Amino acid sequence: MRWTIQGILIICAVCPVINVLVSAASCDPLYPSHVFYNRIPKAGSSTLKNLAHLVAKHSDNLTHVSSRNFRDRGWFAFEEEKGNAQRIVGVFEAAATSKVIYDQHVRYIDFRAHGLNQPVYINMVREPTERVTSSYYFARFGGNSHREQIRAALGEQADWNINQCVEAGIQCKSHKTLSSQMSLMTEFFCGHHPDCQQMDSKALERAKSNLEKEFLLVGLTEEFSASLTLLERLLPDFFMDARKRMAAQGPKNINRIKPEPLTEVNRRRLLAMGTDEALYSFARDLFHSRILTCLGRQYAPKREISSFDSSLHEATNEG
């Protein structure tokens, strides 16, 4: 086991497995055994997932496990959360290598509440209306779209662009989905505490607290390159040369058509539907502070038109 204290690398071959304490302010690398990427849909997570796979493929002591279960995104009662936590610990322990990175579309899980070691958490967030717009069009036109099922359910509304849906309000059959999607990032950071059953101010504050205290890094899709730079620095065993591999492979799961962007009026209407605007603003401020502290002003905050956006201003992912 290796960890860094005040810049000094400590190596211990006989130390017991412990919970790795993370800090949203630290710039020192960590060398944990287990990393959990509870990836938020439509935030470029397929690209980061594939980068993790490539790094693991070229490592003798790293395994990447990607869950194909897309149905565990909801709120769990205590015993349900415990069962899921135990299942994930089983995935870590069953791996052939001592280091494992696991990803799944799932809310934050408090492993310590169930007497289990907490893995090191990472995630990515995206400007909420861009994420929801991406989700709207990806479901209809993406590489793994469900267009026929959507057409059967929505009829002619399957061909509506997102502005038509927002302007129609509750007359749009996808309106309820859009509304719930505007708090999805808050759900993913809030987790399964009783406060997280309804997305209100209490859920938002708990989500912010978890984001700041329980996640080693929450990067930004809009500043993907800078996010990778930080991941390379903070988790070298898991993201070594990630930027080089990103340049070689490019983005994944990009929408097939160029979607109609939201009007400013409709963007504001969407933002008013949920809590994710406040959550994203909080995450962005933390990220920018971390960038300036760890990487300096050459990585000063700026909106990045990355390779994600080269064809249709979309960074997309499965599920």
C-alpha positions in Angstrom: 0.0 0.0 0.0 1.3 3.5 -0.9 0.1 6.9 0.1 1.6 10.4 0.3 1.8 12.6 3.4 3.1 16.1 3.0 4.9 15.1 -0.2 6.6 12.0 1.2 5.7 8.7 -0.4 5.0 6.0 2.2 5.1 2.3 1.1 3.8 -0.4 3.3 3.6 -4.1 2.2 1.9 -5.4 5.4 -0.6 -2.6 6.3 -4.3 -3.5 6.5 -6.8 -2.2 4.1 -8.1 1.2 5.3 -10.5 3.8 4.2 -8.6 6.4 2.1 -9.5 9.8 3.3 -9.9 12.2 0.4 -9.6 16.0 0.3 -11.1 18.3 -2.3 -8.1 20.6 -1.6 -5.2 18.2 -1.8 -2.9 18.1 -4.8 -0.9 15.1 -3.7 -1.3 11.8 -5.6 -3.2 9.0 -4.0 -2.5 5.3 -4.5 -5.8 3.5 -3.4 -6.7 0.0 -4.2 -10.3 0.8 -5.3 -11.8 3.6 -7.3 -15.6 4.0 -7.8 -16.8 6.1 -10.8 -20.6 6.4 -10.2 -20.9 8.0 -13.6 -23.6 10.5 -14.4 -25.3 9.8 -17.7 -24.7 12.2 -20.6 -21.6 13.8 -19.0 -18.9 12.3 -21.3 -18.7 9.3 -19.1 -18.4 6.7 -21.8 -15.2 8.5 -22.9 -13.8 8.4 -19.4 -14.9 4.8 -19.0 -13.1 3.8 -22.1 -10.0 5.6 -21.1 -10.0 3.7 -17.8 -10.3 0.5 -19.8 -7.4 1.4 -22.0 -5.1 2.3 -19.0 -6.1 -1.0 -17.3 -5.4 -2.9 -20.6 -1.8 -1.7 -20.5 -1.3 -2.3 -16.8 -0.3 -5.5 -15.0 -1.9 -4.5 -11.8 -5.2 -2.7 -12.7 -8.6 -4.1 -13.5 -11.5 -2.0 -15.0 -15.0 -3.3 -14.4 -17.9 -1.6 -16.1 -21.4 -2.5 -14.9 -24.1 -3.1 -17.5 -26.8 -2.6 -15.0 -28.6 0.7 -15.8 -31.6 0.1 -13.5 -30.1 0.9 -10.1 -30.3 4.7 -10.4 -33.2 5.2 -8.0 -33.3 5.7 -4.2 -32.6 2.7 -2.0 -33.8 2.0 1.5 -31.0 1.2 4.0 -31.0 -2.6 3.4 -31.2 -2.2 -0.4 -28.2 0.2 -0.2 -26.3 -2.3 2.0 -26.9 -5.1 -0.5 -25.6 -3.0 -3.4 -22.6 -1.9 -1.4 -21.8 -5.6 -0.6 -22.2 -6.5 -4.2 -19.7 -3.9 -5.3 -17.2 -4.8 -2.6 -17.5 -8.4 -4.0 -16.6 -7.1 -7.4 -13.5 -5.4 -6.0 -12.5 -8.5 -4.1 -13.0 -10.9 -7.0 -10.6 -9.0 -9.3 -7.4 -10.7 -10.2 -5.4 -7.5 -9.5 -5.0 -5.5 -6.3 -6.2 -2.3 -8.0 -9.7 -2.0 -9.5 -11.7 0.9 -11.0 -15.4 0.2 -11.1 -18.0 2.3 -12.9 -21.8 2.2 -12.8 -24.7 4.6 -13.3 -25.8 4.7 -9.7 -26.2 7.2 -6.8 -23.5 7.7 -4.2 -23.4 4.8 -1.8 -22.1 5.3 1.8 -20.1 2.1 2.3 -19.0 3.2 5.7 -22.6 3.2 7.0 -22.6 -0.5 6.3 -19.3 -1.3 8.0 -17.4 -1.5 4.6 -14.4 0.3 3.3 -15.2 3.3 1.3 -13.6 3.3 -2.2 -12.2 6.6 -3.6 -15.0 8.3 -5.6 -14.7 10.3 -8.8 -17.3 11.7 -11.2 -17.9 14.2 -14.0 -20.6 16.9 -14.2 -21.9 18.9 -17.1 -23.9 22.1 -17.6 -27.4 20.9 -16.8 -29.3 22.0 -19.8 -26.6 20.7 -22.2 -26.7 17.4 -20.4 -30.5 17.2 -20.6 -30.5 18.3 -24.3 -27.9 15.6 -25.0 -30.1 13.0 -23.3 -33.2 14.1 -25.2 -31.6 13.7 -28.6 -29.5 10.7 -27.8 -32.6 8.7 -26.8 -34.0 9.4 -30.3 -30.9 9.4 -32.5 -27.9 8.1 -30.6 -26.0 4.9 -31.4 -28.0 3.0 -28.8 -31.3 4.8 -29.2 -34.7 3.4 -28.6 -36.4 5.3 -31.4 -39.1 2.7 -32.2 -40.1 2.4 -28.6 -40.2 6.2 -28.2 -42.3 6.5 -31.4 -44.7 3.9 -30.1 -45.1 5.8 -26.8 -45.0 9.4 -28.1 -46.5 9.2 -31.6 -45.7 12.4 -33.6 -44.1 13.9 -30.5 -41.2 11.6 -31.1 -40.1 14.0 -33.9 -40.4 17.1 -31.7 -37.2 19.0 -31.0 -36.5 19.9 -27.4 -37.7 23.5 -27.8 -41.2 22.3 -28.9 -41.3 20.0 -25.8 -40.3 22.7 -23.4 -42.7 25.2 -24.9 -45.6 22.7 -24.8 -45.2 22.2 -21.0 -47.2 19.4 -19.6 -48.8 18.8 -23.0 -45.4 17.3 -24.0 -45.3 13.6 -23.1 -41.6 13.9 -22.3 -42.1 16.9 -20.0 -42.0 14.8 -16.8 -38.8 13.2 -17.9 -37.2 16.5 -18.7 -38.2 17.8 -15.2 -36.8 14.9 -13.4 -33.6 15.0 -15.4 -32.9 18.5 -14.2 -32.2 17.1 -10.7 -30.5 13.9 -11.7 -26.9 15.1 -10.9 -28.2 16.2 -7.5 -29.6 12.7 -7.0 -26.3 11.0 -7.9 -24.4 13.0 -5.3 -27.1 13.0 -2.6 -27.3 9.2 -2.5 -29.7 7.1 -0.4 -30.0 9.1 2.8 -33.7 9.8 3.7 -33.2 13.4 2.7 -32.6 12.2 -0.8 -36.0 10.8 -1.5 -37.3 14.2 -2.7 -35.1 16.7 -4.6 -35.5 19.8 -2.5 -33.1 22.2 -0.6 -32.2 19.4 1.9 -31.2 17.0 -0.8 -29.2 19.7 -2.6 -27.2 20.6 0.5 -26.5 16.9 1.2 -25.4 16.5 -2.4 -23.1 19.5 -2.1 -21.6 18.1 1.1 -21.0 14.7 -0.4 -19.5 16.2 -3.5 -17.0 18.2 -1.5 -16.2 15.7 1.2 -16.5 12.3 -0.4 -15.2 12.7 -3.9 -11.5 13.0 -4.7 -12.4 14.8 -7.9 -15.5 15.9 -9.8 -14.4 17.1 -13.2 -16.2 19.1 -15.8 -17.2 17.8 -19.2 -16.7 21.3 -20.6 -13.1 21.2 -19.4 -12.4 17.6 -20.1 -8.7 18.0 -20.8 -8.0 19.8 -17.6 -10.1 17.2 -15.7 -7.9 14.4 -17.2 -4.8 16.4 -16.2 -5.9 16.4 -12.6 -6.9 12.7 -12.7 -3.4 11.9 -14.0 -1.9 13.8 -11.1 -4.2 12.6 -8.3 -4.7 9.0 -9.4 -1.6 8.0 -11.4 -2.1 4.3 -11.1 -5.5 4.6 -12.7 -5.1 7.4 -15.3 -1.5 7.3 -16.4 -1.2 8.9 -19.9 -4.9 9.4 -20.1 -4.7 12.5 -22.2 -2.5 10.8 -24.8 -5.0 7.9 -25.0 -7.8 10.4 -25.3 -6.1 12.0 -28.3 -5.8 8.6 -29.9 -9.3 7.3 -29.3 -11.5 10.4 -29.4 -15.0 10.8 -27.8 -17.5 7.9 -27.6 -21.2 7.6 -28.1 -21.7 10.8 -30.1 -25.2 11.6 -31.4 -25.7 11.0 -35.1 -27.4 14.3 -35.9 -26.8 17.9 -34.9 -29.6 18.8 -32.5 -31.4 22.0 -32.4 -30.0 24.0 -29.4 -32.2 25.4 -26.7 -33.4 28.9 -27.0 -32.3 31.1 -24.0 -35.9 31.4 -22.8 -36.3 27.6 -22.9 -32.9 27.1 -21.2 -34.1 29.2 -18.3 -37.4 27.3 -18.2 -35.5 24.0 -17.9 -33.2 25.4 -15.2 -36.2 26.3 -13.1 -37.4 22.7 -13.1 -34.7 21.3 -10.8 -31.8 21.6 -8.5 -28.9 20.8 -10.9 -28.1 24.4 -11.8 -27.1 25.1 -8.2 -25.3 21.8 -7.9 -23.3 22.3 -11.1 -22.3 25.9 -10.1 -21.0 24.5 -6.8 -19.1 21.7 -8.5 -17.6 24.1 -11.1 -16.4 26.5 -8.4 -14.7 23.7 -6.5 -13.1 22.4 -9.7 -11.8 25.8 -10.8 -10.3 26.3 -7.3 -8.6 22.9 -7.5 -7.2 23.7 -10.9 -5.6 26.9 -9.8 -4.2 25.4 -6.7 -2.8 22.2 -8.3 -2.0 23.2 -11.9 -1.6 27.0 -11.9 -2.9 29.7 -14.0 -2.0 28.1 -17.3 -5.1 26.0 -16.7 -7.2 29.1 -15.8 -10.9 28.4 -16.0 -12.3 28.6 -19.4 -15.1 26.9 -21.4 -13.4 24.3 -23.6 -14.7 23.4 -27.0 -13.3 19.9 -26.8 -13.3 17.1 -29.3 -16.7 16.1 -27.8 -18.2 19.2 -29.4 -16.4 19.1 -32.8 -19.4 17.7 -34.7 -22.6 18.6 -32.7 -21.7 20.2 -29.4 -22.4 16.9 -27.6 -20.5 14.8 -25.2 -22.6 11.6 -24.8 -22.7 8.3 -23.1 -24.8 5.2 -22.8 -27.8 4.8 -20.6 
